[in-house]
Amino acid sequence: MNTAPMDRRSFLRTTALAGGGLVLGFSLGRTAEAAEVVNAAQSSSGSTEFTNAYLRIGKDGSVTILAHKPEIGQGIRTSLPMIVAEELEVEWSSVKIVSAPLDQAVYGWQGAGGSTSTPGSYHQLRQAGATARVLLIEAAAQTWGVPADQCRADKGRVFHDSTQRSLPYGELVAKAAALPVPDAKSVKLKDPKDFKLIGTRIGGVDNPKLVSGLPLFGIDQKLPGMLYAVYVKCPVFGGRAVKANLDQIKRLPHVKDAFIVAGTRDLNGLMPGVAIVADSTWAAFSARKQLNVTWDEGEAANESWTAFVEKAVELAKGSGKAVRKDGDAEAALGKAAKVVEAEYVYPFISHANLEPQNCTAWVQGNTAEIWAPSQNADEGRNLISTVTGLPRDGIKVNVTRIGGGFGRRLDNDYMAEAAIVSQKVGAPVKVVWDRTDDLQHDHYRPGGYHRLKAGVDSNGKLSAWHSHFVTFGNTPDKPGNGAGLGADEFPGRYVADYLSEQTVVTCNVPMGWWRAPGSCSLAWVYQSFLDELAYAAGKDPLQFQLDLLGDKEFPAPANGRGVPFSSKRMKGVLQLAAEKAGWGKKLPKGQGLGIAAYFSHRGYVAEVADVTVTQDGTLKVNRVTAAVDVGSQIINLSGAENQVQGSVIDGLSAAWLQQLTYENGRMVQSNFDQYLLLRISDAPPVEAHFLKTDNPVTGLGEPALPPLAPAVCNAIFAATGKRIRELPFSKADLSWT
């Protein structure tokens, strides 16, 4: 074998365990310190152990693969280990999956967000499995005294076909562990045509526990002597507690303590509040009902959504900060054959996680152990260190399965609440939010207002574009999380005379990443307006988009600036979705097809919605057809279909029903009877078609959501002639004659 000495950037390490097993580990970290952690440490028993193992093979042949990313329902706890198992040549039924500890010095970022888990891990995990396979084959070859290239691995064994000999992995691990690790460049990965596992349907590894109700989630955690707490915040964002009837609360049955927490001014961090600690969740919730707090509501008490919109309308009439400026948009609009103007508006909405925010914390002296359903646990550790004064290295975080994240759990305010309460009472504490907490103290998807004006020429082509986006931020001129607009937002770069402007309105609403941040709302505006322009041009909306895309390609720029974009890939999904949905077929009045496409988080997705609207305005979404290009491989077909279908349902629920009323600095809705979610009876069948292209593999948690809202709204127009320019569209009168 071609071998190379280990250096700080090497990703693999192999050692012998006390039991004679093989452990393979590699670092996804980007620092020299990360590589130092990879070095094996000699234990007192003389065995060599490894702190960042991704793969363990025991002398009994058992194979354990460590899942290093949080599972939030995107299926990553199944799909990432599948990559290792594929290259390792083991049967899936023989693999055990366990969670890796939180150690970003070893594993790199152990968060889940931005559909990054797959593209950030795919190649390294293939190398991990392939390197183990190479070592095991070499061990067998040396055992038999034959060349390694005459041996092959399959189903957890190494075979020498010419002599009909084979050995199970378990009998080879001791020898394999003593071999030098091959240079990563010399390890040959499998040809994708030989994949046996990748691309098949594999059920989620946690499914048996999920359907039987076994504890998996943060809210399931229990510790000996654990107390239970609620953390009550001011209804107005940023408000603080001045005084409360704490003595009365402390006298209530089963209540252990109650106190005011000063908190911080960080709207996404530890907000001021009142903690009530009891010996059960019920006791804490019951005591809360008798809590009376005098709040200093602060400046946010003067804010409202109505006032925001009124201000946005006025601001949009003027000039904003230029996000992109090409040519002379105003001059080109003056020459256009037809000019279309429109205003689009959408509200703040909640993540509406099924599992409310919760965290269990046990602070003891200068150390703490945390059990949390976090998408970004290392940042949670940083936040806890900041608010408690504990050394960061003394805080251990155990990441549980997450009952819905959608970006909300990239922030970790609930972790800080649990830690600060545990520190005060000196006992393990579980903090649990109720549904009202979750809706009224979310970190919301930002609302927005768009004023658009565009022109088409005499040939029906888009010739000029001017848009002004009024968005929101917590500090002047800085959009909130997911509230910004990029310079390369389509159709930017595709229109010679193009002006895109942005104005930020400062507010006190906490904002957070919401599934497909930015794209989740911008796609509705831009793809709906392009549909308007197609009809104004007298063109079929599909053909209008294909003509606009043309043959322009924007590869990843060498300087790292700008967003890569492929017209070929976008046209591919548009054409596939149209074909599968029967685009162009004649439909009766009241039924319509709408199409939309979007590039989001490295993925290209087009969707066609088929809707029927009765004359009295009752809407039924009959079917959604999705065409998806997320690269050369679909790792887990079952999980991929699940993500597309879930994205469509999530997107439809948000666009059709979800709205929060912001008045006097507070959100009014308190539960799902007021904040409506899509019901099963209204959920359409979803067809997912995957277009494999010769491009890097990427994730699927987000790309399929953005095109849904515009596809449905465009279909409503095709069915009724009515445009939807405000969300949720349940507010619109869809009746027709």
C-alpha positions in Angstrom: 0.0 0.0 0.0 1.1 3.6 -0.6 1.4 5.1 2.9 2.1 8.5 4.2 3.0 9.9 7.7 0.1 11.5 9.6 0.0 15.3 9.6 -2.2 17.8 11.2 -4.7 17.8 8.4 -5.0 14.0 8.1 -8.5 12.8 8.7 -7.9 9.2 9.7 -6.4 7.5 12.6 -6.5 3.8 13.5 -5.6 2.2 16.8 -6.0 -1.0 18.7 -8.6 -0.9 21.5 -8.3 -2.8 24.7 -10.6 -5.5 23.3 -8.5 -5.8 20.1 -11.0 -3.8 17.9 -10.4 -1.3 15.1 -11.3 2.3 15.6 -11.3 4.8 12.8 -11.6 8.5 13.4 -11.1 11.6 11.5 -11.3 15.3 12.2 -13.5 17.7 10.3 -12.1 20.6 12.3 -10.1 23.3 10.6 -7.5 24.0 13.2 -4.2 22.6 14.3 -5.7 22.1 17.8 -8.3 19.9 16.2 -5.6 17.6 14.8 -4.0 17.4 18.2 -7.2 16.0 19.7 -6.9 13.2 17.1 -3.7 11.9 18.6 -4.3 8.7 20.4 -3.8 8.7 24.2 -2.4 5.9 26.1 -4.7 4.7 28.9 -3.6 3.3 32.3 -4.3 -0.2 31.1 -1.9 0.2 28.2 -4.6 0.2 25.5 -4.8 2.9 23.0 -8.1 4.7 22.7 -9.4 7.3 20.4 -11.6 10.3 21.2 -13.1 11.1 17.8 -13.9 7.7 16.4 -16.5 7.7 13.6 -16.3 4.0 13.1 -15.7 1.0 15.4 -15.3 -2.6 14.5 -15.1 -5.1 17.3 -13.4 -8.5 17.4 -16.9 -10.0 17.3 -17.4 -8.3 13.9 -19.8 -5.7 15.3 -19.8 -2.4 13.5 -20.7 0.8 15.2 -21.0 4.1 13.3 -21.2 7.3 15.2 -23.7 9.9 14.0 -22.2 13.4 14.6 -25.0 15.7 13.6 -28.3 16.5 15.4 -31.4 14.7 14.2 -34.2 17.2 13.8 -36.4 15.0 11.5 -34.3 15.5 8.4 -33.1 11.8 8.6 -29.4 12.7 9.0 -28.9 10.1 11.8 -29.7 7.5 9.2 -28.3 8.9 5.9 -24.8 9.9 7.1 -24.0 6.5 8.6 -25.3 4.9 5.4 -22.4 6.6 3.6 -19.8 5.0 5.8 -21.5 1.6 5.6 -21.6 1.7 1.8 -17.9 2.2 1.5 -17.1 -0.2 4.3 -19.1 -3.0 2.6 -21.2 -4.1 5.5 -24.9 -5.0 5.6 -27.1 -2.3 7.1 -28.8 -4.7 9.4 -25.5 -5.4 11.1 -24.7 -1.8 11.9 -25.4 -0.1 15.2 -25.8 3.7 15.2 -24.8 5.7 18.3 -24.6 9.5 18.8 -21.1 11.1 18.8 -20.3 13.3 21.7 -20.3 17.1 21.2 -16.7 17.9 20.4 -16.2 20.4 17.6 -12.5 20.4 17.9 -12.7 16.8 16.6 -15.8 16.7 14.4 -16.0 20.2 13.1 -19.3 22.0 13.4 -21.9 19.7 14.9 -24.9 21.8 14.1 -27.8 21.2 11.8 -28.9 24.1 9.6 -28.7 25.4 6.1 -28.9 21.8 4.6 -25.2 21.6 5.2 -24.9 18.2 6.9 -24.7 16.1 3.7 -22.5 18.3 1.6 -20.2 19.0 4.6 -19.7 15.3 5.4 -20.3 13.2 2.2 -16.7 12.9 0.9 -15.1 12.6 4.4 -17.5 9.8 5.4 -16.9 7.9 2.2 -13.2 8.1 2.9 -13.7 6.9 6.4 -15.5 3.8 5.2 -13.2 3.2 2.3 -10.1 3.5 4.4 -11.4 0.9 6.9 -12.2 -1.4 3.9 -8.7 -1.0 2.5 -7.1 -1.8 5.9 -9.2 -4.9 6.4 -8.4 -6.1 2.9 -4.7 -5.5 3.4 -4.9 -7.4 6.7 -6.5 -10.4 5.0 -4.0 -10.3 2.1 -1.1 -10.4 4.5 -2.8 -13.3 6.4 -3.1 -15.3 3.2 0.2 -14.1 1.6 -1.6 -12.9 -1.5 -1.7 -9.4 -3.2 -4.3 -7.1 -1.8 -5.7 -6.4 -5.3 -6.8 -10.0 -5.5 -9.1 -9.6 -2.6 -12.4 -7.9 -2.2 -14.8 -7.0 0.7 -18.5 -7.7 0.9 -21.1 -8.1 3.6 -18.5 -7.7 6.5 -16.0 -10.2 5.1 -12.9 -10.2 2.9 -12.8 -12.7 0.1 -10.0 -14.3 -2.0 -12.1 -15.7 -4.8 -9.4 -17.7 -6.6 -8.9 -19.9 -3.5 -12.4 -19.5 -2.2 -11.2 -18.3 1.2 -12.9 -15.6 3.3 -12.5 -14.0 6.7 -14.9 -12.0 8.7 -13.9 -8.4 9.7 -13.8 -9.4 13.4 -10.9 -11.7 12.8 -9.0 -9.1 10.9 -9.3 -6.0 13.1 -6.3 -6.7 15.3 -4.0 -7.0 12.3 -5.7 -4.1 10.5 -5.2 -1.9 13.6 -1.5 -2.4 13.4 -1.2 -1.4 9.8 -0.1 2.1 8.7 -3.0 4.3 7.6 -2.9 4.9 3.9 -2.7 8.4 2.5 -6.3 9.6 1.8 -5.4 10.3 -1.8 -4.4 6.7 -2.4 -7.7 5.2 -1.1 -10.0 4.3 -4.0 -13.6 5.1 -3.4 -16.3 2.9 -4.8 -17.7 3.6 -8.3 -21.2 4.9 -7.7 -22.5 2.3 -10.2 -21.5 -0.3 -7.6 -23.5 1.3 -4.7 -25.7 -1.2 -2.9 -27.0 0.9 -0.1 -26.9 4.5 -1.2 -29.9 5.3 -3.3 -32.1 2.7 -1.6 -35.0 3.1 0.8 -33.9 2.8 4.5 -36.2 3.4 7.4 -35.0 5.8 10.1 -32.9 4.2 12.7 -35.0 5.7 15.5 -38.3 4.6 14.0 -38.9 1.6 16.3 -38.4 3.9 19.4 -40.5 6.7 17.9 -43.5 4.5 17.2 -43.3 2.8 20.6 -43.0 6.1 22.5 -39.6 5.4 24.1 -37.7 8.4 25.4 -35.6 10.1 22.8 -36.3 13.8 23.0 -35.1 16.6 25.2 -38.5 16.8 26.9 -38.2 13.1 27.8 -35.1 13.6 30.1 -35.2 12.6 33.7 -32.5 12.7 36.4 -32.5 11.7 40.1 -33.7 14.5 42.3 -34.7 16.6 39.3 -36.8 19.7 39.7 -39.1 21.3 37.1 -39.3 24.9 36.2 -41.2 27.5 34.1 -39.5 30.7 33.0 -42.0 33.5 32.5 -40.9 36.4 30.3 -42.5 39.8 29.7 -45.2 39.6 27.0 -43.5 42.6 25.3 -40.2 41.7 23.7 -37.3 43.1 25.7 -39.4 43.9 28.8 -38.1 43.2 32.3 -39.6 42.2 35.6 -39.8 45.0 38.2 -41.5 43.0 41.0 -43.6 39.9 41.5 -45.6 38.1 44.2 -42.8 35.7 44.8 -43.5 35.1 48.5 -47.0 34.0 47.7 -45.8 31.7 44.9 -43.2 30.1 47.2 -45.9 29.2 49.7 -47.8 27.2 47.1 -47.8 23.3 47.4 -44.8 21.6 45.7 -43.1 24.9 44.8 -39.5 24.9 45.8 -38.4 28.4 44.7 -39.4 31.5 42.7 -37.1 34.4 41.7 -36.5 37.1 39.2 -33.7 36.7 36.7 -32.2 39.9 35.3 -31.3 38.4 32.0 -29.7 40.3 29.2 -30.6 42.7 26.4 -30.0 40.1 23.7 -33.3 39.4 22.1 -32.0 36.0 21.0 -30.3 35.2 24.2 -31.3 35.0 27.9 -34.2 37.4 28.3 -35.2 38.8 31.7 -37.9 36.7 33.4 -39.3 35.1 36.5 -38.5 31.4 37.3 -40.8 29.2 39.3 -39.2 25.9 40.4 -41.4 22.9 41.6 -41.2 19.2 42.1 -43.3 18.5 38.9 -44.1 20.3 35.7 -47.8 20.4 36.7 -47.0 22.1 39.9 -44.8 24.7 38.2 -47.5 25.3 35.5 -50.2 25.6 38.1 -48.2 28.1 40.2 -47.6 30.2 37.1 -51.3 30.8 36.9 -51.1 32.7 40.2 -48.0 34.7 39.3 -48.5 38.5 39.2 -45.6 40.5 37.7 -45.1 44.2 37.3 -43.3 44.6 34.0 -41.3 47.4 32.6 -42.4 46.9 29.0 -39.9 49.1 27.4 -39.9 50.8 24.0 -41.3 47.8 22.1 -44.8 48.4 23.7 -45.3 51.0 21.0 -44.8 48.7 18.1 -47.4 47.0 15.9 -47.5 45.2 12.6 -50.1 47.7 11.2 -47.6 50.5 11.9 -44.8 48.5 10.4 -46.7 48.1 7.1 -47.7 51.8 7.0 -44.1 52.8 7.4 -42.9 50.2 4.8 -45.4 51.5 2.2 -44.0 55.0 2.6 -40.3 54.0 2.7 -40.7 51.8 -0.4 -41.8 54.9 -2.4 -38.4 56.4 -1.9 -34.9 55.1 -2.5 -33.2 52.4 -0.4 -29.7 51.0 -0.2 -28.8 49.5 -3.6 -28.3 45.8 -3.3 -27.6 45.3 -7.0 -27.5 47.9 -9.8 -26.9 46.9 -13.4 -27.5 49.3 -16.3 -30.3 51.9 -16.1 -33.5 50.3 -14.9 -35.5 53.5 -14.9 -34.6 54.4 -18.5 -35.3 50.8 -19.6 -38.7 50.9 -17.9 -39.5 54.0 -19.8 -38.9 52.1 -23.1 -40.7 48.9 -22.1 -43.7 47.7 -24.2 -45.6 46.9 -20.9 -44.9 47.7 -17.3 -46.2 45.8 -14.4 -46.3 47.1 -10.8 -47.1 45.2 -7.7 -46.8 45.2 -3.9 -46.2 42.0 -1.9 -46.4 41.7 1.9 -46.0 38.8 4.3 -46.1 38.7 8.2 -43.9 37.4 10.9 -44.6 33.7 11.5 -43.5 31.1 14.1 -41.5 27.9 13.8 -44.3 26.1 15.6 -42.1 23.2 16.7 -44.2 20.2 17.9 -41.8 19.7 20.8 -41.8 23.0 22.8 -38.5 24.5 23.8 -37.0 22.7 26.8 -33.7 21.9 28.4 -32.4 19.9 31.4 -29.4 21.4 33.2 -27.4 20.3 36.2 -24.9 23.0 37.4 -22.5 21.8 40.1 -19.9 24.3 41.2 -17.8 25.2 38.2 -19.3 22.5 35.9 -22.5 21.9 34.2 -24.1 19.0 32.3 -26.9 19.9 29.8 -29.4 17.8 27.9 -30.9 19.8 25.1 -32.6 19.4 21.7 -30.3 22.0 20.1 -29.4 22.4 16.4 -26.3 24.4 17.5 -25.3 23.0 20.8 -21.8 24.4 20.9 -23.1 28.0 20.6 -25.5 27.0 23.4 -22.5 26.1 25.5 -21.0 29.5 24.8 -24.2 31.3 25.8 -24.4 29.3 29.0 -20.8 30.2 29.8 -21.6 33.9 29.2 -24.8 34.1 31.4 -23.6 31.8 34.3 -19.9 32.7 34.4 -19.0 29.0 34.1 -15.8 28.1 32.2 -16.8 26.9 28.8 -14.7 23.7 29.1 -16.6 22.8 32.2 -19.9 22.6 30.3 -20.9 19.3 28.8 -23.8 19.2 26.4 -25.7 16.1 25.5 -27.7 16.6 22.3 -31.0 14.8 22.2 -33.2 14.0 19.3 -35.2 17.1 18.4 -38.9 17.3 17.9 -38.8 19.8 15.1 -36.2 22.5 14.6 -36.8 24.4 11.3 -34.0 26.8 12.4 -35.6 27.8 15.8 -33.1 25.7 17.7 -30.1 27.3 16.2 -30.7 29.8 19.0 -30.3 28.5 22.5 -32.2 30.8 24.9 -34.0 27.9 26.5 -30.6 26.3 27.4 -29.5 29.5 29.1 -32.8 29.6 31.1 -32.3 26.0 32.4 -28.6 26.6 33.3 -29.3 29.9 35.2 -32.1 28.3 37.1 -30.1 25.2 38.0 -27.2 27.3 39.1 -29.5 29.3 41.4 -31.3 26.3 43.1 -28.3 23.9 43.1 -30.1 21.0 41.7 -30.8 19.4 38.3 -33.7 21.3 36.6 -35.8 20.8 33.5 -37.2 23.9 32.0 -40.2 23.3 29.8 -42.1 26.0 27.7 -45.8 25.7 27.1 -47.4 26.4 23.7 -48.0 30.0 24.5 -44.3 30.5 25.4 -43.4 28.9 22.1 -45.7 31.1 20.0 -45.2 34.3 21.9 -41.5 34.1 22.5 -40.3 32.5 19.3 -37.5 33.9 17.1 -39.7 34.6 14.1 -39.4 34.4 10.4 -39.2 38.1 9.5 -42.1 39.8 7.8 -41.5 41.9 4.7 -42.9 44.3 2.2 -41.8 44.5 -1.5 -42.6 47.1 -4.1 -41.8 45.9 -7.6 -41.9 47.4 -11.0 -40.7 45.6 -14.2 -41.1 45.9 -17.9 -41.3 43.5 -20.9 -40.3 44.4 -24.4 -42.3 43.9 -27.6 -40.9 40.4 -27.9 -42.3 39.5 -24.5 -38.9 39.3 -22.8 -38.1 40.8 -19.4 -36.3 44.0 -20.1 -36.2 46.0 -16.9 -36.5 45.5 -13.2 -36.8 47.7 -10.1 -37.6 46.4 -6.7 -37.5 47.9 -3.2 -37.6 45.5 -0.3 -38.5 46.9 3.2 -37.4 44.4 5.8 -36.7 44.3 9.5 -33.7 44.2 11.9 -32.9 44.7 15.6 -30.1 47.2 14.9 -30.1 50.0 12.4 -29.3 49.0 8.8 -28.7 45.3 9.6 -31.4 42.8 8.6 -32.5 40.2 11.1 -31.6 36.5 10.6 -33.2 35.5 7.3 -34.4 39.0 6.6 -31.7 40.1 4.1 -31.6 40.2 0.3 -28.6 39.0 -1.7 -27.2 40.8 -4.7 -27.6 37.6 -6.8 -31.2 36.9 -6.1 -32.8 35.7 -9.3 -33.6 37.3 -11.7 -30.5 39.4 -10.8 -27.7 38.9 -13.3 -30.3 37.9 -15.9 -31.7 41.4 -16.7 -29.4 44.0 -18.2 -31.2 46.9 -16.6 -31.8 45.9 -13.0 -32.0 47.7 -9.7 -32.7 46.0 -6.4 -32.9 48.1 -3.2 -33.4 47.3 0.5 -34.4 49.4 3.5 -34.2 48.0 7.1 -36.8 49.1 9.6 -35.5 48.7 13.2 -37.8 46.8 15.5 -37.8 44.8 18.7 -39.1 41.5 17.3 -36.6 38.7 17.8 -35.9 37.1 14.5 -34.4 33.7 13.8 -33.5 31.4 10.9 -36.7 29.8 9.5 -36.6 26.8 7.2 -34.9 27.9 4.0 -34.0 31.3 5.5 -34.7 34.2 3.2 -35.6 31.9 0.3 -38.8 30.8 2.1 -40.3 34.3 1.5 -38.3 35.8 -1.3 -39.3 32.9 -3.6 -43.0 33.6 -3.2 -42.5 37.3 -4.1 -40.1 36.9 -7.0 -41.6 33.8 -8.6 -45.2 35.2 -8.2 -44.1 38.4 -9.9 -42.4 36.6 -12.7 -45.7 34.8 -13.3 -47.4 38.2 -13.5 -44.9 39.4 -16.0 -45.4 36.2 -18.1 -49.1 36.9 -18.4 -48.5 40.6 -19.2 -46.1 39.5 -22.0 -48.7 37.0 -23.3 -46.3 34.2 -22.7 -46.7 30.7 -21.1 -45.2 31.1 -17.6 -42.9 28.0 -18.1 -41.6 29.3 -21.4 -41.2 32.8 -20.0 -38.8 31.4 -17.3 -37.0 29.2 -19.7 -36.4 32.1 -22.1 -35.2 34.3 -19.2 -32.8 31.7 -18.0 -31.3 31.1 -21.4 -27.8 29.6 -21.4 -26.2 31.8 -18.7 -24.0 29.9 -16.2 -22.5 31.4 -13.1 -20.0 29.0 -11.6 -18.5 29.5 -8.2 -16.4 32.6 -8.4 -12.7 32.3 -7.7 -12.7 35.1 -5.2 -15.5 33.5 -3.1 -18.0 36.3 -3.7 -21.3 35.8 -5.5 -23.6 32.8 -5.6 -23.0 30.1 -8.2 -26.1 29.5 -10.3 -26.7 27.1 -13.2 -29.4 27.9 -15.8 -29.0 24.4 -17.2 -29.9 22.8 -13.8 -32.8 25.1 -13.2 -34.2 24.5 -16.7 -33.8 20.8 -16.1 -36.0 20.8 -13.0 -38.5 23.1 -14.6 -38.9 20.9 -17.6 -39.1 17.7 -15.6 -41.7 19.1 -13.2 -43.8 20.4 -16.1 -43.6 17.0 -17.9 -44.6 15.0 -14.9 -47.4 17.3 -14.0 -48.9 17.5 -17.5 -48.2 21.1 -18.0 -50.2 22.7 -20.8 -53.2 20.4 -20.6 -56.6 22.1 -20.9 -58.4 22.4 -17.6 -61.9 23.5 -16.7 -62.5 26.9 -15.2 -61.8 26.9 -11.5 -58.9 24.5 -11.9 -55.4 25.7 -12.6 -51.7 24.7 -12.8 -49.0 27.0 -11.4 -45.3 26.6 -11.7 -42.4 28.0 -9.7 -38.7 27.2 -9.4 -36.0 28.2 -6.9 -32.3 27.7 -6.1 -31.9 27.4 -2.4 -29.1 25.9 -0.2 -27.3 24.4 -3.2 -30.5 22.6 -4.5 -32.6 23.3 -7.6 -36.3 22.6 -7.2 -39.3 23.2 -9.5 -42.8 22.5 -8.4 -46.2 22.5 -10.2 -49.3 22.9 -8.1 -52.7 21.7 -9.4 -55.5 23.4 -7.6 -59.3 23.7 -7.8 -61.2 26.7 -6.5 -65.0 26.4 -6.3 -67.1 29.5 -7.2 -67.6 30.3 -3.6 -63.9 30.4 -3.1 -63.1 27.1 -1.5 -59.6 26.0 -2.3 -58.3 22.4 -2.8 -54.7 21.7 -3.7 -55.1 18.5 -5.7 -51.5 17.6 -6.2 -48.0 19.0 -6.1 -45.3 17.7 -8.5 -41.7 18.4 -7.5 -38.6 18.0 -9.6 -35.4 18.1 -7.5 -31.7 18.4 -8.4 -29.5 18.0 -5.4 -26.5 16.5 -7.2 -25.3 13.1 -8.3 -26.7 10.9 -5.5 -29.8 10.6 -3.4 -28.4 8.9 -0.3 -31.6 7.6 1.2 -34.5 7.6 -1.2 -37.1 7.1 1.6 -35.7 10.0 3.6 -35.4 12.2 0.5 -39.0 11.7 -0.5 -39.9 12.4 3.1 -38.1 15.7 3.0 -39.7 16.9 -0.2 -43.2 15.9 1.0 -42.6 17.5 4.4 -41.3 20.7 2.8 -44.4 21.0 0.6 -46.7 20.5 3.5 -44.8 22.9 5.7 -44.6 25.5 2.9 -48.3 25.2 2.2 -49.3 25.5 5.8 -47.2 28.7 6.2 -48.5 30.3 3.0 -52.1 29.3 3.4 -52.8 29.7 7.1 -50.0 31.0 9.4 -50.1 34.6 10.7 -49.2 36.2 14.0 -50.8 39.4 15.1 -48.3 41.9 16.5 -49.9 44.5 18.7 -48.4 46.7 21.5 -45.1 44.9 21.2 -46.4 41.4 21.8 -47.7 38.5 19.8 -51.4 37.9 20.3 -51.9 34.3 19.3 -51.4 31.8 22.2 -52.1 28.3 20.8 -52.9 26.3 17.7 -56.6 27.2 17.8 -55.5 30.7 16.9 -52.3 29.9 15.0 -53.6 27.4 12.4 -51.6 24.6 10.9 -52.5 22.5 7.8 -54.8 19.6 8.5 -54.4 16.2 7.0 -57.6 16.6 5.0 -56.1 19.6 3.2 -52.7 18.0 2.6 -52.2 17.2 -1.1 -50.5 14.2 -2.6 -46.9 15.1 -3.4 -44.8 13.5 -6.2 -41.1 13.8 -5.9 -38.9 13.2 -8.9 -35.1 13.4 -8.6 -32.9 14.5 -11.4 -29.4 13.2 -10.9 -26.7 15.5 -12.3 -23.0 15.4 -12.3 -22.7 17.8 -9.3 -21.7 17.5 -5.7 -24.3 15.9 -3.4 -26.2 18.3 -1.2 -28.9 18.4 1.5 -32.7 18.3 1.2 -34.0 19.8 4.4 -34.7 23.2 2.7 -34.6 23.4 -1.1 -38.1 22.0 -1.7 -39.9 24.5 0.5 -39.5 27.9 -1.3 -41.2 27.0 -4.7 -44.4 25.8 -3.0 -46.1 29.1 -2.1 -45.6 30.7 -5.5 -46.6 27.6 -7.4 -49.9 27.4 -5.5 -50.6 31.2 -5.8 -49.8 31.0 -9.5 -52.2 28.1 -9.8 -54.9 30.1 -8.0 -54.5 32.8 -10.6 -54.7 30.3 -13.4 -57.9 29.0 -11.9 -59.6 32.2 -10.9 -57.8 35.2 -12.4 -57.1 36.5 -8.9 -53.6 37.4 -7.8 -52.3 36.7 -4.3 -50.1 39.4 -3.0 -50.5 39.0 0.7 -49.9 36.0 2.9 -51.4 34.1 4.3 -53.8 33.7 1.4 -56.6 32.4 3.6 -57.4 36.1 3.9 -58.1 36.4 0.2 -61.5 36.2 -1.4 -61.0 33.5 -4.0 -64.6 33.4 -5.2 -65.2 33.8 -8.9 -68.0 33.9 -11.5 
